[in-house]
Amino acid sequence: MKKKRILYLVPHRMGRSPGQRFRCEHFIPFLKESGYEITYSNILSAWDDKYFYSHRNYFIKLFIVVKSFIKRVRDIIRVKNYDAVFIYREAFMMGTVFFERIVKWLGAPIIFDFDDSIWLNDTSQGNQNVKWLKRPSKTADICKLATTVIVGNSYLAQYAKQYSKNVFIIPTTIDTDYHKPVEKTLENKNSVIIGWTGTSTTLKHLITIQSTLLNLKKRYGNNVKFSIIADLSPEIEGVEFEFVKWSLTNEIEQLSRFDIGIMPLPDNQWTRGKCGFKGLQYMALEIPSVMSPVGVNNDIVTNGENGYLASTDQEWLDVLSMLIENPELRMRIGKEGRKTVIEKFSVKNNNQTYLKVINSTIN
């Protein structure tokens, strides 16, 4: 029997982007086991990354855009050899939907996946001067062109359903065989580590609890430490923290050092579309998670059972203080968090749903 073939059009190389890793990359092995042949085509290389998200370097960025355009043209030429085209967020980084329209015209079903409120303008700091080139409203156009739209939560689905009748919710999922917790004891540690992980584009969210972090330091001194894992070191006035540059090779080892994981968010249209990835990572590793009650976080966390939700500065201070002072509570909440991930947000428990959506699009 001839294998069905899917062409994945994505921005980044494998292992680089959290969204790609946890929305499409780790489903690919299961698709292959199920008889699909997958071609993964990213347009930004490791070299491109160094310049594309930096400040200025406009001539280099122009070169990257032209090079990326040529690569997508090559992808379009081979679309006829595939049974479907999977697009994560957009086929091309500019405001055009030229490539999506050509794929549609060629008759290939489009599977469109997104996991943020990408119809809003949330351009990286390095590209603020050229954000007018993005045209985020093109998300609606891609939804109209797509045969199937996959989103990470009900908020995103509500948007997509305005433009597509074939919308499916598949949460951002965790490979619980990869995210394995490290055995921890109840013995008192010299200090409790409160940790945050993410990319430079979301570092700004940490500022929302700056006063809480300062108050915790005043209250507990050296008995509490802050750790940040990211691609760039942030500047948080008055807050001392250990910065660890994110690396795929040791991310689990570094995350496992956290005693408490935090995911603060402002409440706005962009953050309501987020899919709770940070919190899910912490929970999968049995790290008690404290999250802002924004968007899907309210569906992930049952407050006080498998994690905590905190809105105000006082709530953040009270919850984090309680967890700092109570290692037994940290352990109990951590175990309940992993149980939630396994049951609702694991790759294993979403594989069949993902396959069903793919099959319904192609067959």
FENGI-V384305 format. One record per residue. RES is the residue in one letter. PHI is phi in degrees with one decimal (NA if undefined). PSI is psi in whole degrees, 0 to 359 (NA if undefined). OMEGA is omega as a letter, one per 30 degrees, with the letter a starting at -180 (999 if undefined). Layout:
res->RES phi->PHI psi->PSI omega->OMEGA
res->RES phi->PHI psi->PSI omega->OMEGA
This chain:
res->M phi->NA psi->131 omega->a
res->K phi->-69.5 psi->134 omega->l
res->K phi->-73.1 psi->143 omega->l
res->K phi->-76.0 psi->142 omega->a
res->R phi->-117.8 psi->134 omega->l
res->I phi->-123.9 psi->132 omega->l
res->L phi->-99.7 psi->117 omega->l
res->Y phi->-92.5 psi->117 omega->l
res->L phi->-102.3 psi->111 omega->a
res->V phi->-133.6 psi->158 omega->l
res->P phi->-72.1 psi->317 omega->a
res->H phi->-114.9 psi->161 omega->l
res->R phi->-66.9 psi->161 omega->l
res->M phi->-60.4 psi->139 omega->l
res->G phi->84.4 psi->357 omega->a
res->R phi->-94.4 psi->316 omega->a
res->S phi->-102.7 psi->125 omega->l
res->P phi->-55.6 psi->317 omega->a
res->G phi->-59.9 psi->312 omega->l
res->Q phi->-63.6 psi->316 omega->a
res->R phi->-58.5 psi->315 omega->a
res->F phi->-102.3 psi->6 omega->l
res->R phi->-117.4 psi->331 omega->a
res->C phi->-135.6 psi->324 omega->a
res->E phi->-60.9 psi->316 omega->a
res->H phi->-83.1 psi->2 omega->l
res->F phi->-90.1 psi->342 omega->a
res->I phi->-60.6 psi->315 omega->l
res->P phi->-56.5 psi->322 omega->l
res->F phi->-68.6 psi->321 omega->l
res->L phi->-61.7 psi->319 omega->l
res->K phi->-64.2 psi->319 omega->l
res->E phi->-63.0 psi->332 omega->a
res->S phi->-89.6 psi->7 omega->l
res->G phi->102.6 psi->9 omega->l
res->Y phi->-95.0 psi->150 omega->l
res->E phi->-109.2 psi->126 omega->a
res->I phi->-114.5 psi->132 omega->l
res->T phi->-115.4 psi->126 omega->a
res->Y phi->-107.7 psi->115 omega->a
res->S phi->-121.3 psi->103 omega->l
res->N phi->-98.1 psi->155 omega->a
res->I phi->-108.1 psi->343 omega->l
res->L phi->-106.1 psi->127 omega->l
res->S phi->-93.4 psi->177 omega->l
res->A phi->-62.4 psi->322 omega->l
res->W phi->-65.0 psi->317 omega->l
res->D phi->-57.9 psi->318 omega->a
res->D phi->-55.1 psi->320 omega->a
res->K phi->-59.9 psi->330 omega->a
res->Y phi->-108.9 psi->327 omega->a
res->F phi->-64.9 psi->326 omega->a
res->Y phi->-103.3 psi->10 omega->l
res->S phi->-87.9 psi->170 omega->l
res->H phi->-78.6 psi->142 omega->l
res->R phi->59.6 psi->228 omega->a
res->N phi->51.5 psi->43 omega->a
res->Y phi->-66.7 psi->325 omega->l
res->F phi->-68.3 psi->322 omega->l
res->I phi->-66.1 psi->320 omega->l
res->K phi->-64.1 psi->322 omega->l
res->L phi->-63.6 psi->319 omega->l
res->F phi->-60.8 psi->317 omega->a
res->I phi->-63.9 psi->319 omega->l
res->V phi->-63.4 psi->315 omega->l
res->V phi->-63.5 psi->315 omega->l
res->K phi->-60.9 psi->319 omega->l
res->S phi->-66.2 psi->322 omega->l
res->F phi->-61.6 psi->316 omega->l
res->I phi->-62.9 psi->320 omega->l
res->K phi->-64.8 psi->319 omega->l
res->R phi->-67.7 psi->326 omega->l
res->V phi->-60.4 psi->318 omega->l
res->R phi->-62.6 psi->322 omega->l
res->D phi->-63.3 psi->317 omega->a
res->I phi->-61.3 psi->322 omega->a
res->I phi->-60.7 psi->329 omega->a
res->R phi->-99.0 psi->5 omega->a
res->V phi->-56.7 psi->324 omega->a
res->K phi->-61.1 psi->344 omega->a
res->N phi->-88.1 psi->2 omega->a
res->Y phi->-120.8 psi->155 omega->l
res->D phi->-87.4 psi->342 omega->l
res->A phi->-162.5 psi->159 omega->l
res->V phi->-121.0 psi->125 omega->l
res->F phi->-99.1 psi->126 omega->a
res->I phi->-119.4 psi->120 omega->l
res->Y phi->-95.8 psi->111 omega->l
res->R phi->72.3 psi->308 omega->l
res->E phi->-170.8 psi->153 omega->l
res->A phi->-79.4 psi->333 omega->a
res->F phi->-144.0 psi->148 omega->a
res->M phi->-76.3 psi->350 omega->l
res->M phi->-92.7 psi->180 omega->a
res->G phi->-75.4 psi->357 omega->a
res->T phi->-81.0 psi->152 omega->l
res->V phi->-114.8 psi->28 omega->a
res->F phi->-53.5 psi->312 omega->a
res->F phi->-70.5 psi->321 omega->l
res->E phi->-62.1 psi->320 omega->a
res->R phi->-66.0 psi->321 omega->l
res->I phi->-66.6 psi->318 omega->l
res->V phi->-59.4 psi->315 omega->l
res->K phi->-61.4 psi->316 omega->a
res->W phi->-62.8 psi->327 omega->l
res->L phi->-76.3 psi->352 omega->l
res->G phi->89.6 psi->8 omega->l
res->A phi->-84.4 psi->130 omega->l
res->P phi->-59.8 psi->138 omega->l
res->I phi->-106.3 psi->127 omega->l
res->I phi->-106.4 psi->114 omega->a
res->F phi->-109.9 psi->124 omega->a
res->D phi->-122.7 psi->133 omega->l
res->F phi->-146.9 psi->154 omega->a
res->D phi->-134.1 psi->19 omega->l
res->D phi->-143.7 psi->171 omega->l
res->S phi->-79.8 psi->66 omega->a
res->I phi->-74.2 psi->358 omega->l
res->W phi->-80.2 psi->356 omega->l
res->L phi->-102.8 psi->158 omega->a
res->N phi->-89.9 psi->105 omega->l
res->D phi->-127.5 psi->59 omega->a
res->T phi->-68.9 psi->146 omega->l
res->S phi->-60.8 psi->155 omega->a
res->Q phi->-57.2 psi->323 omega->a
res->G phi->-69.5 psi->344 omega->a
res->N phi->-121.8 psi->22 omega->a
res->Q phi->-59.6 psi->325 omega->a
res->N phi->-69.4 psi->341 omega->a
res->V phi->-119.9 psi->21 omega->a
res->K phi->-64.0 psi->339 omega->l
res->W phi->-65.1 psi->344 omega->l
res->L phi->-80.6 psi->349 omega->a
res->K phi->-78.2 psi->316 omega->a
res->R phi->49.0 psi->69 omega->a
res->P phi->-61.5 psi->340 omega->l
res->S phi->-64.7 psi->350 omega->l
res->K phi->-65.6 psi->346 omega->l
res->T phi->-54.7 psi->320 omega->l
res->A phi->-62.2 psi->319 omega->l
res->D phi->-63.6 psi->319 omega->a
res->I phi->-67.7 psi->322 omega->l
res->C phi->-59.4 psi->320 omega->l
res->K phi->-66.2 psi->324 omega->a
res->L phi->-78.2 psi->334 omega->a
res->A phi->-73.9 psi->145 omega->l
res->T phi->-74.2 psi->320 omega->a
res->T phi->-136.8 psi->138 omega->l
res->V phi->-117.9 psi->128 omega->l
res->I phi->-113.6 psi->129 omega->l
res->V phi->-130.4 psi->167 omega->a
res->G phi->-92.0 psi->347 omega->a
res->N phi->-161.3 psi->175 omega->a
res->S phi->-69.3 psi->330 omega->l
res->Y phi->-63.6 psi->315 omega->l
res->L phi->-67.8 psi->323 omega->l
res->A phi->-63.4 psi->322 omega->l
res->Q phi->-59.6 psi->320 omega->l
res->Y phi->-67.5 psi->310 omega->a
res->A phi->-62.4 psi->326 omega->a
res->K phi->-68.8 psi->348 omega->l
res->Q phi->-69.3 psi->338 omega->a
res->Y phi->-124.5 psi->350 omega->a
res->S phi->-142.2 psi->142 omega->l
res->K phi->-92.1 psi->353 omega->a
res->N phi->-119.1 psi->73 omega->a
res->V phi->-113.5 psi->131 omega->a
res->F phi->-125.2 psi->141 omega->l
res->I phi->-99.7 psi->119 omega->l
res->I phi->-127.1 psi->116 omega->a
res->P phi->-65.2 psi->158 omega->l
res->T phi->-62.0 psi->128 omega->a
res->T phi->-116.0 psi->158 omega->a
res->I phi->-118.8 psi->136 omega->l
res->D phi->-83.2 psi->101 omega->a
res->T phi->-74.3 psi->351 omega->l
res->D phi->-81.1 psi->335 omega->l
res->Y phi->-88.9 psi->315 omega->l
res->H phi->-85.5 psi->81 omega->l
res->K phi->-103.7 psi->130 omega->a
res->P phi->-69.9 psi->149 omega->l
res->V phi->-90.0 psi->138 omega->a
res->E phi->-62.0 psi->127 omega->l
res->K phi->-121.3 psi->149 omega->a
res->T phi->-104.4 psi->167 omega->l
res->L phi->-88.2 psi->357 omega->a
res->E phi->-63.9 psi->146 omega->a
res->N phi->-64.9 psi->136 omega->l
res->K phi->-96.6 psi->162 omega->l
res->N phi->-64.0 psi->326 omega->l
res->S phi->-153.5 psi->150 omega->l
res->V phi->-96.5 psi->130 omega->a
res->I phi->-98.0 psi->120 omega->l
res->I phi->-99.4 psi->122 omega->a
res->G phi->-123.2 psi->156 omega->l
res->W phi->-138.0 psi->141 omega->l
res->T phi->-132.6 psi->149 omega->l
res->G phi->169.0 psi->194 omega->l
res->T phi->-108.4 psi->170 omega->a
res->S phi->-61.2 psi->335 omega->a
res->T phi->-71.7 psi->340 omega->a
res->T phi->-111.5 psi->2 omega->l
res->L phi->-58.3 psi->330 omega->a
res->K phi->-59.4 psi->335 omega->a
res->H phi->-69.7 psi->335 omega->l
res->L phi->-63.6 psi->330 omega->a
res->I phi->-61.2 psi->335 omega->a
res->T phi->-65.2 psi->340 omega->l
res->I phi->-119.2 psi->27 omega->a
res->Q phi->-56.0 psi->313 omega->a
res->S phi->-64.2 psi->325 omega->l
res->T phi->-64.3 psi->316 omega->l
res->L phi->-62.7 psi->320 omega->l
res->L phi->-64.2 psi->318 omega->l
res->N phi->-67.5 psi->324 omega->l
res->L phi->-63.9 psi->320 omega->l
res->K phi->-65.6 psi->320 omega->l
res->K phi->-63.7 psi->321 omega->a
res->R phi->-75.6 psi->320 omega->a
res->Y phi->-113.8 psi->351 omega->l
res->G phi->56.1 psi->229 omega->a
res->N phi->-74.4 psi->357 omega->l
res->N phi->-77.5 psi->353 omega->l
res->V phi->-133.2 psi->141 omega->l
res->K phi->-132.2 psi->155 omega->l
res->F phi->-115.4 psi->137 omega->a
res->S phi->-129.7 psi->137 omega->l
res->I phi->-127.0 psi->125 omega->l
res->I phi->-110.2 psi->118 omega->a
res->A phi->-160.3 psi->179 omega->l
res->D phi->-84.1 psi->337 omega->l
res->L phi->-134.4 psi->148 omega->l
res->S phi->-79.8 psi->130 omega->a
res->P phi->-84.4 psi->171 omega->l
res->E phi->-118.4 psi->110 omega->l
res->I phi->-122.3 psi->106 omega->a
res->E phi->-57.0 psi->126 omega->l
res->G phi->84.5 psi->351 omega->a
res->V phi->-104.2 psi->121 omega->l
res->E phi->-88.2 psi->135 omega->a
res->F phi->-151.3 psi->159 omega->l
res->E phi->-90.4 psi->126 omega->l
res->F phi->-101.4 psi->129 omega->l
res->V phi->-121.2 psi->121 omega->l
res->K phi->-70.0 psi->129 omega->a
res->W phi->-62.4 psi->138 omega->l
res->S phi->-144.9 psi->135 omega->l
res->L phi->-62.8 psi->328 omega->a
res->T phi->-69.2 psi->332 omega->a
res->N phi->-131.9 psi->22 omega->a
res->E phi->-61.7 psi->320 omega->a
res->I phi->-67.4 psi->318 omega->l
res->E phi->-59.6 psi->316 omega->a
res->Q phi->-71.0 psi->318 omega->l
res->L phi->-62.5 psi->324 omega->a
res->S phi->-67.4 psi->348 omega->l
res->R phi->-76.5 psi->341 omega->a
res->F phi->-67.7 psi->140 omega->l
res->D phi->-96.7 psi->333 omega->l
res->I phi->-141.2 psi->135 omega->l
res->G phi->-109.9 psi->139 omega->a
res->I phi->-121.7 psi->146 omega->l
res->M phi->-139.8 psi->76 omega->l
res->P phi->-77.8 psi->143 omega->l
res->L phi->-144.2 psi->142 omega->l
res->P phi->-73.1 psi->160 omega->l
res->D phi->-100.5 psi->102 omega->l
res->N phi->-147.8 psi->180 omega->a
res->Q phi->-62.0 psi->324 omega->a
res->W phi->-68.7 psi->311 omega->a
res->T phi->-71.2 psi->334 omega->l
res->R phi->-66.4 psi->341 omega->l
res->G phi->-89.2 psi->353 omega->a
res->K phi->-71.8 psi->157 omega->a
res->C phi->-111.0 psi->18 omega->l
res->G phi->73.0 psi->22 omega->a
res->F phi->-58.3 psi->314 omega->a
res->K phi->-57.7 psi->311 omega->a
res->G phi->-60.4 psi->319 omega->l
res->L phi->-64.2 psi->322 omega->l
res->Q phi->-61.8 psi->311 omega->l
res->Y phi->-57.7 psi->311 omega->a
res->M phi->-62.2 psi->321 omega->l
res->A phi->-62.3 psi->332 omega->a
res->L phi->-94.8 psi->12 omega->l
res->E phi->62.7 psi->31 omega->l
res->I phi->-98.0 psi->120 omega->a
res->P phi->-59.4 psi->133 omega->a
res->S phi->-109.8 psi->135 omega->l
res->V phi->-117.9 psi->122 omega->a
res->M phi->-131.0 psi->154 omega->l
res->S phi->-73.0 psi->140 omega->a
res->P phi->-78.1 psi->66 omega->a
res->V phi->-120.3 psi->129 omega->l
res->G phi->58.5 psi->227 omega->a
res->V phi->-66.8 psi->344 omega->l
res->N phi->-56.1 psi->328 omega->l
res->N phi->-68.2 psi->335 omega->l
res->D phi->-85.8 psi->332 omega->a
res->I phi->-77.7 psi->315 omega->a
res->V phi->-103.7 psi->128 omega->l
res->T phi->-98.1 psi->110 omega->a
res->N phi->-55.5 psi->124 omega->l
res->G phi->86.7 psi->355 omega->l
res->E phi->-108.1 psi->303 omega->a
res->N phi->-118.7 psi->9 omega->a
res->G phi->166.9 psi->189 omega->a
res->Y phi->-134.3 psi->148 omega->l
res->L phi->-114.0 psi->132 omega->a
res->A phi->-135.6 psi->132 omega->a
res->S phi->-105.6 psi->302 omega->a
res->T phi->-88.0 psi->166 omega->l
res->D phi->-57.4 psi->320 omega->a
res->Q phi->-67.4 psi->320 omega->l
res->E phi->-63.8 psi->316 omega->l
res->W phi->-59.9 psi->315 omega->a
res->L phi->-64.0 psi->317 omega->a
res->D phi->-66.0 psi->314 omega->a
res->V phi->-67.2 psi->314 omega->a
res->L phi->-65.6 psi->323 omega->l
res->S phi->-62.7 psi->317 omega->l
res->M phi->-60.4 psi->318 omega->a
res->L phi->-72.0 psi->323 omega->l
res->I phi->-60.3 psi->319 omega->a
res->E phi->-85.0 psi->351 omega->a
res->N phi->-131.1 psi->89 omega->a
res->P phi->-63.6 psi->328 omega->l
res->E phi->-64.4 psi->320 omega->l
res->L phi->-64.8 psi->318 omega->l
res->R phi->-58.1 psi->317 omega->a
res->M phi->-66.7 psi->317 omega->a
res->R phi->-65.4 psi->313 omega->a
res->I phi->-64.1 psi->321 omega->l
res->G phi->-60.5 psi->316 omega->a
res->K phi->-66.9 psi->322 omega->l
res->E phi->-67.2 psi->326 omega->l
res->G phi->-63.6 psi->314 omega->l
res->R phi->-63.7 psi->321 omega->l
res->K phi->-58.6 psi->318 omega->l
res->T phi->-62.4 psi->316 omega->a
res->V phi->-62.5 psi->315 omega->a
res->I phi->-59.9 psi->316 omega->a
res->E phi->-75.8 psi->326 omega->a
res->K phi->-120.2 psi->332 omega->a
res->F phi->-124.8 psi->19 omega->l
res->S phi->-91.1 psi->154 omega->l
res->V phi->-58.4 psi->315 omega->a
res->K phi->-57.1 psi->320 omega->a
res->N phi->-87.1 psi->1 omega->l
res->N phi->-122.1 psi->355 omega->l
res->N phi->-54.3 psi->311 omega->a
res->Q phi->-66.9 psi->323 omega->l
res->T phi->-63.4 psi->316 omega->l
res->Y phi->-61.0 psi->313 omega->l
res->L phi->-61.6 psi->319 omega->a
res->K phi->-61.4 psi->319 omega->l
res->V phi->-64.7 psi->315 omega->l
res->I phi->-61.9 psi->313 omega->a
res->N phi->-59.8 psi->319 omega->a
res->S phi->-68.1 psi->335 omega->a
res->T phi->-79.3 psi->322 omega->a
res->I phi->-91.8 psi->320 omega->a
res->N phi->-84.1 psi->NA omega->999
